[in-house]
Amino acid sequence: KAPCPVLVVPGGDEVAPTTVQYKHIVCAVDFSPTSLATVSVALSLAEEADATVELLHVLELPPELQAVSARGETDIYQIRAAADADILRRLRALVPAEAREFCQVQSAVAEGKAHREILKAAVDQHADLIVMGVSGHGAIDRWVFGSTTASVLRGAHCPVLIARTPPSGA
């Protein structure tokens, strides 16, 4: 419910460093207003630290489409390649030219369960920060649909910075 971004740091036995520098940041982008706002947060942090940011979008392919591709009824691979290209174009368009002068920005598309792919990208990129947004859904939405953010928080081995969008009318 916090109106400001929240940094969640996983517990551990390590001694806290005297200065914190995020050199590898994974920023999850689902193109919602909240996730679009988190891109500027991730870029700002990266600019300060001369860091690398990976903008990551995850496609959760429904089982129906997986079954269609297995039967060969349509060229799902061609559809997927076109979707990937469009998503990469949209991700790259989110980065102002001046941001590229101060930090490295990579764009990626993954397929699978969003929380698993975000955590995998964090491990693969040796991320020391994950940045993501969360919408202000109620308890019933979280119970029925689950929460990608909550799953990432439970599985992350690095800090996670979460920005929230309040529900409409709040």
N, CA, C and O of each residue as an XYZ file, in Angstrom:
680
protein
N       0.814     -1.215      0.000
C       0.000      0.000      0.000
C       0.850      1.269      0.000
O       0.299      2.368     -0.068
N       2.167      1.149      0.074
C       3.027      2.332      0.138
C       2.859      3.195     -1.113
O       2.855      2.671     -2.227
N       2.721      4.502     -0.942
C       2.566      5.396     -2.094
C       3.895      5.697     -2.792
O       3.907      6.285     -3.873
N       5.001      5.300     -2.185
C       6.329      5.558     -2.751
C       6.963      4.226     -3.144
O       6.508      3.173     -2.698
N       8.004      4.261     -3.968
C       8.696      3.007     -4.290
C       9.239      2.353     -3.024
O       9.611      3.032     -2.067
N       9.277      1.028     -3.037
C       9.762      0.266     -1.880
C      10.902     -0.632     -2.351
O      10.791     -1.324     -3.363
N      12.000     -0.605     -1.597
C      13.138     -1.467     -1.884
C      13.106     -2.629     -0.907
O      13.159     -2.436      0.308
N      13.018     -3.838     -1.447
C      12.983     -5.045     -0.623
C      14.327     -5.747     -0.797
O      14.724     -6.097     -1.908
N      15.010     -5.942      0.315
C      16.341     -6.543      0.295
C      16.245     -7.924      0.926
O      15.809     -8.049      2.070
N      16.651     -8.977      0.188
C      16.578    -10.319      0.770
C      17.565    -10.456      1.926
O      18.625     -9.829      1.940
N      17.195    -11.280      2.881
C      18.072    -11.518      4.023
C      19.276    -12.330      3.613
O      19.273    -12.989      2.574
N      20.301    -12.279      4.431
C      21.500    -13.046      4.139
C      22.515    -12.848      5.235
O      22.330    -12.032      6.138
N      23.578    -13.597      5.145
C      24.630    -13.527      6.150
C      25.720    -12.533      5.790
O      26.648    -12.322      6.571
N      25.618    -11.922      4.620
C      26.670    -11.025      4.176
C      26.656     -9.724      4.962
O      25.607     -9.271      5.422
N      27.819     -9.137      5.108
C      27.938     -7.834      5.739
C      27.547     -6.791      4.702
O      27.994     -6.849      3.556
N      26.717     -5.843      5.101
C      26.261     -4.809      4.177
C      27.432     -3.926      3.753
O      28.248     -3.534      4.587
N      27.520     -3.609      2.445
C      28.594     -2.731      1.987
C      28.373     -1.303      2.491
O      27.249     -0.919      2.812
N      29.437     -0.535      2.558
C      29.300      0.843      3.014
C      28.664      1.716      1.947
O      28.002      2.701      2.272
N      28.853      1.374      0.680
C      28.181      2.081     -0.409
C      27.482      1.051     -1.275
O      27.973     -0.062     -1.465
N      26.344      1.434     -1.789
C      25.567      0.535     -2.637
C      25.654      1.036     -4.068
O      25.327      2.188     -4.352
N      26.092      0.173     -4.959
C      26.111      0.507     -6.370
C      25.451     -0.620     -7.146
O      25.803     -1.792     -7.011
N      24.504     -0.235     -7.943
C      23.827     -1.209     -8.785
C      24.457     -1.138    -10.163
O      24.307     -0.135    -10.861
N      25.159     -2.187    -10.563
C      25.849     -2.213    -11.846
C      25.086     -3.000    -12.908
O      25.293     -2.790    -14.103
N      24.209     -3.903    -12.480
C      23.423     -4.726    -13.405
C      21.980     -4.721    -12.925
O      21.656     -5.299    -11.888
N      21.122     -4.064    -13.690
C      19.721     -3.882    -13.306
C      18.829     -4.577    -14.319
O      18.990     -4.396    -15.526
N      17.889     -5.371    -13.829
C      16.856     -5.951    -14.687
C      15.567     -5.198    -14.398
O      15.133     -5.113    -13.250
N      14.961     -4.652    -15.441
C      13.712     -3.903    -15.301
C      12.620     -4.630    -16.081
O      12.667     -4.708    -17.308
N      11.636     -5.160    -15.354
C      10.533     -5.889    -15.979
C       9.531     -4.895    -16.564
O       9.098     -3.964    -15.885
N       9.167     -5.104    -17.828
C       8.267     -4.181    -18.522
C       7.129     -4.982    -19.147
O       7.355     -5.826    -20.014
N       5.904     -4.708    -18.697
C       4.744     -5.342    -19.337
C       3.911     -4.314    -20.109
O       2.812     -4.616    -20.576
N       4.445     -3.104    -20.236
C       3.847     -1.990    -20.957
C       2.631     -1.400    -20.255
O       1.896     -0.614    -20.852
N       2.408     -1.768    -18.995
C       1.379     -1.100    -18.200
C       1.907      0.274    -17.807
O       3.118      0.492    -17.840
N       1.032      1.207    -17.437
C       1.522      2.534    -17.018
C       2.545      2.452    -15.880
O       3.508      3.218    -15.856
N       2.338      1.534    -14.947
C       3.274      1.403    -13.836
C       4.638      0.938    -14.318
O       5.658      1.494    -13.910
N       4.673     -0.072    -15.177
C       5.970     -0.580    -15.630
C       6.676      0.441    -16.517
O       7.905      0.518    -16.512
N       5.920      1.220    -17.272
C       6.547      2.254    -18.092
C       7.218      3.303    -17.211
O       8.283      3.818    -17.552
N       6.596      3.617    -16.082
C       7.194      4.578    -15.144
C       8.456      4.008    -14.505
O       9.381      4.757    -14.190
N       8.506      2.693    -14.310
C       9.686      2.105    -13.683
C      10.899      2.123    -14.608
O      12.036      2.056    -14.140
N      10.667      2.213    -15.911
C      11.787      2.287    -16.849
C      12.627      3.523    -16.546
O      13.856      3.447    -16.513
N      11.968      4.665    -16.323
C      12.736      5.882    -16.040
C      13.463      5.774    -14.701
O      14.548      6.334    -14.543
N      12.881      5.065    -13.742
C      13.554      4.847    -12.453
C      14.807      4.005    -12.671
O      15.878      4.352    -12.173
N      14.686      2.916    -13.403
C      15.826      2.039    -13.664
C      16.915      2.774    -14.438
O      18.098      2.630    -14.131
N      16.523      3.563    -15.442
C      17.505      4.300    -16.227
C      18.209      5.355    -15.376
O      19.414      5.565    -15.515
N      17.471      6.004    -14.512
C      18.066      7.008    -13.634
C      19.107      6.385    -12.708
O      20.199      6.929    -12.540
N      18.769      5.246    -12.109
C      19.722      4.541    -11.251
C      20.955      4.098    -12.046
O      22.082      4.184    -11.558
N      20.729      3.628    -13.260
C      21.831      3.159    -14.103
C      22.734      4.316    -14.525
O      23.955      4.168    -14.573
N      22.142      5.451    -14.826
C      22.936      6.616    -15.210
C      23.841      7.051    -14.071
O      24.992      7.424    -14.297
N      23.327      7.005    -12.843
C      24.114      7.400    -11.671
C      25.309      6.477    -11.457
O      26.364      6.920    -11.003
N      25.148      5.214    -11.778
C      26.187      4.213    -11.477
C      26.934      3.726    -12.713
O      27.762      2.820    -12.617
N      26.649      4.323    -13.885
C      27.253      3.848    -15.132
C      27.019      2.341    -15.272
O      27.945      1.570    -15.523
N      25.772      1.952    -15.104
C      25.380      0.544    -15.037
C      24.756      0.061    -16.345
O      24.552      0.830    -17.285
N      24.467     -1.219    -16.371
C      23.769     -1.857    -17.480
C      22.338     -2.146    -17.041
O      22.107     -2.655    -15.943
N      21.389     -1.822    -17.898
C      19.974     -2.109    -17.639
C      19.485     -3.060    -18.714
O      19.718     -2.842    -19.903
N      18.803     -4.118    -18.290
C      18.122     -4.983    -19.247
C      16.626     -4.755    -19.083
O      16.052     -5.037    -18.032
N      16.002     -4.236    -20.147
C      14.553     -4.111    -20.179
C      14.018     -5.457    -20.648
O      14.349     -5.917    -21.741
N      13.204     -6.075    -19.828
C      12.736     -7.436    -20.102
C      11.220     -7.484    -20.178
O      10.520     -7.028    -19.274
N      10.729     -8.043    -21.270
C       9.298     -8.303    -21.410
C       9.117     -9.819    -21.504
O       9.845    -10.494    -22.231
N       8.154    -10.339    -20.773
C       7.909    -11.781    -20.787
C       6.567    -12.068    -21.447
O       5.534    -11.519    -21.064
N       6.610    -12.941    -22.448
C       5.392    -13.429    -23.094
C       4.976    -14.713    -22.394
O       5.738    -15.678    -22.337
N       3.777    -14.714    -21.871
C       3.254    -15.938    -21.267
C       2.346    -16.587    -22.302
O       1.165    -16.257    -22.409
N       2.921    -17.519    -23.063
C       2.198    -18.167    -24.149
C       1.123    -19.091    -23.586
O       1.436    -20.012    -22.832
N      -0.144    -18.856    -23.943
C      -1.215    -19.706    -23.425
C      -1.087    -21.148    -23.928
O      -0.595    -21.372    -25.034
N      -1.523    -22.122    -23.132
C      -1.430    -23.531    -23.532
C      -2.119    -23.824    -24.857
O      -1.688    -24.709    -25.596
N      -3.189    -23.086    -25.167
C      -3.907    -23.322    -26.419
C      -2.983    -23.074    -27.617
O      -3.001    -23.832    -28.587
N      -2.178    -22.009    -27.543
C      -1.264    -21.723    -28.647
C      -0.127    -22.726    -28.692
O       0.355    -23.067    -29.772
N       0.310    -23.204    -27.531
C       1.352    -24.220    -27.508
C       0.842    -25.493    -28.182
O       1.585    -26.137    -28.923
N      -0.419    -25.863    -27.933
C      -1.010    -27.056    -28.540
C      -1.145    -26.881    -30.050
O      -0.901    -27.815    -30.814
N      -1.535    -25.682    -30.476
C      -1.671    -25.407    -31.908
C      -0.321    -25.573    -32.592
O      -0.242    -26.180    -33.660
N       0.759    -25.034    -31.981
C       2.069    -25.139    -32.621
C       2.550    -26.581    -32.655
O       3.241    -26.976    -33.595
N       2.200    -27.377    -31.649
C       2.613    -28.788    -31.613
C       1.945    -29.576    -32.743
O       2.537    -30.503    -33.295
N       0.713    -29.203    -33.080
C       0.002    -29.898    -34.154
C       0.355    -29.336    -35.526
O      -0.013    -29.919    -36.546
N       1.060    -28.213    -35.563
C       1.471    -27.632    -36.841
C       0.343    -26.976    -37.605
O       0.438    -26.826    -38.823
N      -0.734    -26.575    -36.919
C      -1.879    -25.991    -37.607
C      -1.618    -24.569    -38.092
O      -2.301    -24.088    -38.996
N      -0.657    -23.909    -37.512
C      -0.316    -22.557    -37.930
C       1.171    -22.339    -37.669
O       1.789    -23.079    -36.904
N       1.718    -21.357    -38.284
C       3.143    -21.099    -38.085
C       3.322    -20.208    -36.865
O       3.526    -19.000    -36.983
N       3.243    -20.819    -35.704
C       3.348    -20.092    -34.445
C       4.723    -19.447    -34.307
O       4.866    -18.407    -33.663
N       5.733    -20.068    -34.913
C       7.089    -19.518    -34.818
C       7.210    -18.201    -35.576
O       7.911    -17.289    -35.139
N       6.531    -18.107    -36.704
C       6.533    -16.869    -37.466
C       5.784    -15.780    -36.692
O       6.218    -14.629    -36.642
N       4.669    -16.154    -36.098
C       3.898    -15.206    -35.292
C       4.738    -14.738    -34.106
O       4.764    -13.550    -33.787
N       5.420    -15.670    -33.461
C       6.261    -15.338    -32.301
C       7.415    -14.426    -32.699
O       7.730    -13.478    -31.979
N       8.052    -14.705    -33.847
C       9.168    -13.871    -34.300
C       8.700    -12.443    -34.564
O       9.396    -11.484    -34.230
N       7.533    -12.306    -35.157
C       6.988    -10.972    -35.422
C       6.658    -10.255    -34.108
O       6.917     -9.059    -33.967
N       6.092    -10.986    -33.155
C       5.771    -10.400    -31.852
C       7.047     -9.973    -31.132
O       7.104     -8.883    -30.563
N       8.069    -10.826    -31.156
C       9.352    -10.491    -30.527
C       9.936     -9.213    -31.123
O      10.378     -8.326    -30.392
N       9.937     -9.123    -32.443
C      10.498     -7.946    -33.113
C       9.736     -6.683    -32.719
O      10.342     -5.638    -32.479
N       8.415     -6.780    -32.653
C       7.608     -5.625    -32.267
C       7.873     -5.224    -30.816
O       7.993     -4.038    -30.509
N       7.964     -6.200    -29.938
C       8.220     -5.907    -28.524
C       9.603     -5.291    -28.346
O       9.751     -4.325    -27.598
N      10.613     -5.829    -29.017
C      11.955     -5.260    -28.926
C      11.971     -3.816    -29.424
O      12.631     -2.961    -28.834
N      11.250     -3.546    -30.501
C      11.148     -2.174    -31.018
C      10.518     -1.266    -29.974
O      11.000     -0.158    -29.740
N       9.441     -1.730    -29.344
C       8.753     -0.926    -28.326
C       9.639     -0.699    -27.100
O       9.651      0.395    -26.537
N      10.378     -1.729    -26.686
C      11.285     -1.578    -25.543
C      12.367     -0.544    -25.851
O      12.651      0.326    -25.027
N      12.963     -0.640    -27.025
C      14.032      0.295    -27.403
C      13.512      1.729    -27.494
O      14.238      2.678    -27.196
N      12.267      1.881    -27.903
C      11.671      3.218    -28.019
C      11.464      3.879    -26.650
O      11.297      5.096    -26.571
N      11.474      3.100    -25.595
C      11.287      3.650    -24.247
C      12.532      4.361    -23.720
O      12.462      5.080    -22.723
N      13.665      4.164    -24.385
C      14.937      4.684    -23.875
C      15.310      5.963    -24.615
O      15.554      5.934    -25.821
N      15.355      7.087    -23.898
C      15.783      8.329    -24.543
C      17.245      8.229    -24.984
O      18.046      7.560    -24.332
N      17.586      8.883    -26.074
C      18.948      8.823    -26.623
C      19.984      9.261    -25.593
O      21.061      8.671    -25.511
N      19.671     10.283    -24.809
C      20.651     10.771    -23.833
C      20.930      9.743    -22.740
O      22.017      9.748    -22.161
N      19.982      8.867    -22.446
C      20.214      7.832    -21.428
C      21.289      6.855    -21.902
O      22.060      6.339    -21.092
N      21.342      6.602    -23.189
C      22.335      5.670    -23.742
C      23.765      6.219    -23.644
O      24.733      5.468    -23.762
N      23.884      7.525    -23.430
C      25.213      8.124    -23.270
C      25.812      7.796    -21.905
O      27.033      7.801    -21.748
N      24.971      7.512    -20.925
C      25.434      7.335    -19.557
C      25.337      5.907    -19.039
O      25.891      5.588    -17.987
N      24.638      5.049    -19.770
C      24.514      3.664    -19.321
C      24.263      2.768    -20.527
O      23.870      3.234    -21.597
N      24.498      1.476    -20.332
C      24.209      0.500    -21.383
C      22.784     -0.001    -21.186
O      22.364     -0.285    -20.064
N      22.052     -0.104    -22.280
C      20.681     -0.603    -22.209
C      20.537     -1.766    -23.177
O      20.875     -1.661    -24.356
N      20.033     -2.870    -22.658
C      19.750     -4.041    -23.469
C      18.243     -4.286    -23.412
O      17.587     -3.931    -22.432
N      17.709     -4.884    -24.449
C      16.292     -5.239    -24.485
C      16.174     -6.726    -24.752
O      16.923     -7.285    -25.553
N      15.233     -7.362    -24.077
C      15.073     -8.809    -24.242
C      13.611     -9.193    -24.122
O      12.825     -8.537    -23.438
N      13.269    -10.270    -24.804
C      11.945    -10.873    -24.710
C      12.148    -12.325    -24.295
O      12.967    -13.038    -24.874
N      11.399    -12.751    -23.292
C      11.463    -14.140    -22.838
C      10.065    -14.728    -22.910
O       9.072    -14.002    -22.974
N      10.002    -16.040    -22.898
C       8.712    -16.729    -22.940
C       8.604    -17.667    -21.750
O       9.515    -18.450    -21.481
N       7.490    -17.585    -21.042
C       7.260    -18.460    -19.899
C       6.478    -17.733    -18.821
O       5.854    -16.703    -19.074
N       6.520    -18.273    -17.635
C       5.881    -17.623    -16.498
C       6.697    -16.385    -16.160
O       7.920    -16.465    -16.037
N       6.046    -15.257    -16.010
C       6.749    -13.985    -15.851
C       7.721    -14.001    -14.677
O       8.877    -13.607    -14.831
N       7.275    -14.448    -13.514
C       8.172    -14.390    -12.348
C       9.406    -15.274    -12.546
O      10.509    -14.900    -12.149
N       9.220    -16.433    -13.155
C      10.366    -17.324    -13.386
C      11.368    -16.704    -14.356
O      12.579    -16.785    -14.149
N      10.857    -16.093    -15.401
C      11.736    -15.497    -16.412
C      12.448    -14.251    -15.879
O      13.599    -13.994    -16.234
N      11.777    -13.490    -15.039
C      12.420    -12.320    -14.424
C      13.552    -12.783    -13.505
O      14.652    -12.233    -13.541
N      13.278    -13.787    -12.690
C      14.314    -14.315    -11.791
C      15.466    -14.934    -12.579
O      16.629    -14.776    -12.210
N      15.144    -15.635    -13.659
C      16.190    -16.243    -14.496
C      17.061    -15.156    -15.120
O      18.286    -15.276    -15.140
N      16.438    -14.104    -15.626
C      17.202    -13.004    -16.222
C      18.106    -12.359    -15.179
O      19.245    -12.001    -15.480
N      17.607    -12.210    -13.956
C      18.419    -11.615    -12.888
C      19.657    -12.467    -12.609
O      20.747    -11.933    -12.407
N      19.491    -13.779    -12.599
C      20.633    -14.672    -12.375
C      21.576    -14.619    -13.575
O      22.788    -14.479    -13.410
N      21.019    -14.733    -14.791
C      21.846    -14.742    -16.003
C      22.637    -13.447    -16.168
O      23.775    -13.471    -16.638
N      22.045    -12.322    -15.786
C      22.694    -11.016    -15.938
C      23.530    -10.635    -14.716
O      24.129     -9.560    -14.679
N      23.569    -11.526    -13.712
C      24.258    -11.217    -12.448
C      23.719     -9.901    -11.885
O      24.476     -9.055    -11.409
N      22.402     -9.751    -11.949
C      21.758     -8.507    -11.517
C      21.954     -8.288    -10.027
O      21.918     -9.219     -9.222
N      22.165     -7.019     -9.689
C      22.194     -6.677     -8.283
C      20.987     -5.824     -7.919
O      20.903     -5.291     -6.812
N      20.038     -5.696     -8.874
C      18.769     -5.018     -8.600
C      17.753     -5.424     -9.662
O      18.069     -5.502    -10.850
N      16.535     -5.679     -9.213
C      15.394     -5.881    -10.104
C      14.460     -4.706     -9.855
O      14.169     -4.374     -8.706
N      13.988     -4.072    -10.930
C      13.042     -2.964    -10.814
C      11.762     -3.404    -11.506
O      11.780     -3.855    -12.651
N      10.652     -3.265    -10.792
C       9.369     -3.640    -11.398
C       8.237     -2.853    -10.769
O       8.368     -2.303     -9.676
N       7.144     -2.812    -11.469
C       5.965     -2.111    -10.972
C       4.908     -3.096    -10.536
O       4.935     -4.272    -10.899
N       3.987     -2.598     -9.757
C       2.849     -3.410     -9.339
C       1.621     -2.510     -9.342
O       1.667     -1.378     -8.862
N       0.529     -3.019     -9.884
C      -0.719     -2.268     -9.882
C      -1.411     -2.454     -8.555
O      -1.157     -3.427     -7.845
N      -2.277     -1.535     -8.220
C      -2.959     -1.576     -6.927
C      -4.161     -2.488     -6.925
O      -5.278     -2.031     -6.681
N      -3.961     -3.773     -7.193
C      -5.064     -4.732     -7.175
C      -5.429     -5.098     -5.743
O      -4.613     -4.985     -4.828
N      -6.641     -5.529     -5.571
C      -7.101     -5.925     -4.247
C      -6.751     -7.363     -3.914
O      -6.144     -8.074     -4.715
N      -7.144     -7.778     -2.719
C      -6.825     -9.114     -2.214
C      -7.438    -10.209     -3.082
O      -6.816    -11.253     -3.282
N      -8.638     -9.991     -3.597
C      -9.294    -11.015     -4.420
C      -8.509    -11.229     -5.716
O      -8.309    -12.368     -6.139
N      -8.060    -10.130     -6.351
C      -7.252    -10.266     -7.560
C      -5.981    -11.063     -7.281
O      -5.615    -11.941     -8.062
N      -5.303    -10.760     -6.163
C      -4.072    -11.477     -5.829
C      -4.379    -12.944     -5.552
O      -3.590    -13.814     -5.924
N      -5.503    -13.238     -4.911
C      -5.855    -14.617     -4.586
C      -6.180    -15.399     -5.850
O      -5.732    -16.534     -6.009
N      -6.958    -14.799     -6.752
C      -7.378    -15.486     -7.969
C      -6.236    -15.573     -8.986
O      -5.993    -16.640     -9.550
N      -5.543    -14.472     -9.221
C      -4.558    -14.408    -10.281
C      -3.119    -14.570     -9.796
O      -2.219    -14.818    -10.598
N      -2.900    -14.433     -8.508
C      -1.533    -14.468     -7.997
C      -0.856    -13.141     -8.255
O      -1.478    -12.217     -8.779
N       0.377    -13.036     -7.904
C       1.097    -11.798     -8.108
C       2.513    -12.098     -8.574
O       3.297    -12.742     -7.876
N       2.816    -11.620     -9.760
C       4.172    -11.783    -10.283
C       5.164    -11.127     -9.336
O       6.221    -11.688     -9.046
N       4.822     -9.942     -8.859
C       5.714     -9.217     -7.957
C       5.986    -10.015     -6.697
O       7.137    -10.131     -6.276
N       4.946    -10.569     -6.087
C       5.132    -11.354     -4.862
C       6.014    -12.567     -5.127
O       6.854    -12.909     -4.295
N       5.838    -13.215     -6.262
C       6.663    -14.382     -6.601
C       8.115    -13.986     -6.821
O       9.023    -14.715     -6.423
N       8.344    -12.836     -7.453
C       9.714    -12.357     -7.657
C      10.336    -12.035     -6.302
O      11.489    -12.385     -6.048
N       9.583    -11.377     -5.439
C      10.105    -11.044     -4.106
C      10.531    -12.292     -3.343
O      11.582    -12.306     -2.703
N       9.721    -13.332     -3.412
C      10.039    -14.568     -2.691
C      11.273    -15.270     -3.254
O      12.002    -15.927     -2.511
N      11.511    -15.137     -4.558
C      12.591    -15.889     -5.184
C      13.865    -15.105     -5.475
O      14.879    -15.693     -5.852
N      13.827    -13.794     -5.305
C      14.982    -12.969     -5.689
C      16.147    -13.127     -4.724
O      15.968    -13.226     -3.510
N      17.335    -13.149     -5.293
C      18.570    -13.202     -4.500
C      19.233    -11.827     -4.443
O      20.308    -11.673     -3.862
N      18.589    -10.831     -5.051
C      19.105     -9.464     -5.018
C      17.948     -8.542     -4.621
O      16.795     -8.973     -4.621
N      18.236     -7.294     -4.287
C      17.154     -6.363     -3.942
C      16.173     -6.175     -5.100
O      16.534     -6.288     -6.272
N      14.925     -5.885     -4.735
C      13.873     -5.625     -5.717
C      13.251     -4.273     -5.372
O      12.778     -4.061     -4.256
N      13.258     -3.367     -6.342
C      12.640     -2.047     -6.166
C      11.265     -2.093     -6.822
O      11.134     -2.367     -8.015
N      10.247     -1.818     -6.015
C       8.862     -1.937     -6.492
C       8.185     -0.568     -6.445
O       8.193      0.117     -5.422
N       7.607     -0.196     -7.571
C       6.783      1.011     -7.625
C       5.349      0.566     -7.819
O       5.091     -0.421     -8.507
N       4.436      1.268     -7.233
C       3.029      0.867     -7.238
C       2.176      1.951     -7.875
O       2.445      3.140     -7.706
N       1.156      1.544     -8.601
C       0.143      2.455     -9.103
C      -1.112      2.227     -8.261
O      -1.603      1.102     -8.174
N      -1.629      3.280     -7.645
C      -2.839      3.076     -6.847
C      -4.015      2.731     -7.760
O      -4.021      3.090     -8.937
N      -5.022      2.024     -7.203
C      -6.196      1.715     -8.015
C      -6.897      2.993     -8.430
O      -6.821      4.002     -7.729
N      -7.591      2.957     -9.582
C      -8.289      4.153    -10.023
C      -9.315      4.571     -8.998
O      -9.986      3.749     -8.374
N      -9.413      5.875     -8.847
C     -10.344      6.426     -7.867
C      -9.724      6.588     -6.498
O     -10.373      7.102     -5.587
N      -8.463      6.155     -6.325
C      -7.825      6.267     -5.008
C      -7.070      7.566     -4.875
O      -6.472      7.829     -3.831
